[in-house]
Amino acid sequence: DTAVSQTPKYLVTQMGNDKSIKCEQNLGHDTMYWYKQDSKKFLKIMFSYNNKELIINETVPNRFSPKSPDKAHLNLHINSLELGDSAVYFCASSQRPVAYDEQFFGPGTRLTVL
Amino acid sequence: GESVGLHLPTLSVQEGDNSIINCAYSNSASDYFIWYKQESGKGPQFIIDIRSNMDKRQGQRVTVLLNKTVKHLSLQIAATQPGDSAVYFCAETWEYGNKLVFGAGTILRVKS
């Protein structure tokens, strides 16, 4: 069974479109994250949710809106996509909202904006 | 050497040799460090961690060394195997921190 899963794996779209990425974890964790990995492989946290509540929001444009319908799911909606949004987006989860807890990453969603 | 395009440092080793991957961290208040391995097309995977009250920690074929004086972290992989080929990241955090800060990554290539 996949612990942290994301859909879709690949997403190719035009500038200006709106798209969503979905994430699910079956680990029973309370905390979920979205990370962005750019073309230089630099990995940076975007958002974190704990028990459906937003706890980290790292200076991300408000075109990005995360939503957590329940503890096991964290989705990322992106409005008005720009070329610079092209990246690999990773979802992760941990037992608690502390960085000392191991984070389990999903396989990533490669977003290409044309 | 450096990998063209990605601008990440690259370490090329022969299968069976030992590998040492280095990381300089930035925050002197950081007290917990983790090494992650990211294989091509996959998400990062936890390898080993170390707290700041330790200098060394060993796992299976891996050892992490921490030098707080110079803010340096290293990952040693013994008897490197082709399956070790990946990008390796160090990450740091601090007491009551709720996020990990990742370093730039190092590409490890294992030659058979």
Interface residues (C-beta under 8 A of the other chain):
Chain A: V4 S39 K40 K41 F42 L43 K44 I45 S48 I55 I56 E58 F90 A92 P97 V98 A99 Y100 E102 Q103 F104 F105 G106 P107 G108
Chain B: L6 H7 L8 Y32 I34 Q38 G41 K42 G43 P44 Q45 F46 D49 V87 F89 T93 Y96 G97 N98 K99 L100 F102 A104 G105
